[in-house]
């Protein structure tokens, strides 16, 4: 069972930007209500698709450099990366099926 990986300013480049393949990054904060609502969905996506993609979480309060680099203004923001490049950006709470509809085309 794959779990979301904890991402930081220190490991983001190595874990996401240099990665071949797909990575989904959840930009979140402890105090954010919608972030807490989407967290179990992000965990399910990691459990069900962890063999096909990296799923990571980045706390924007502790890692502001990376959040600023990708222009994250509102949270939760989920950014889907393909071969290190951002290809999709989803801002705010979304049901799992809406998230998977955006992710699936990149997994094949």
HURA-V863197 format. One record per pair of residues at least 24 apart in sequence whose ideal C-beta (glycine too) atoms are under 6 Angstrom apart, sorted by the first residue. I is the first residue (numbers start at 1). J is the second residue. D is the distance in Angstrom with one decimal. If there is no record, write none. Layout:
I_J_D, I_J_D
This chain:
1_47_5.2, 2_46_4.9, 2_47_5.9, 2_50_2.2, 3_46_5.8, 4_42_5.8, 4_46_4.7, 4_55_4.7, 4_56_5.8, 4_57_4.8, 5_56_4.4, 7_56_4.2, 7_58_4.2, 8_63_5.3, 9_63_4.6, 9_65_4.4, 9_66_5.1, 12_66_4.8, 16_81_5.5, 17_84_4.4, 19_84_6.0, 20_83_5.7, 22_53_3.9, 22_82_5.6, 22_106_5.0, 23_54_4.1, 23_81_4.4, 24_55_4.9, 24_80_5.4, 25_56_5.0, 25_58_5.8, 25_79_5.1, 26_57_4.6, 26_78_5.4, 27_58_5.3, 27_60_5.3, 27_67_5.7, 27_72_4.7, 27_75_5.6, 27_77_4.4, 28_75_5.6, 28_76_5.2, 29_60_5.2, 29_61_5.0, 29_75_5.7, 32_75_5.1, 34_76_5.7, 34_93_4.4, 35_75_5.7, 35_76_4.5, 37_93_5.3, 38_76_5.1, 38_93_5.2, 41_96_4.7, 52_107_5.1, 82_106_5.3
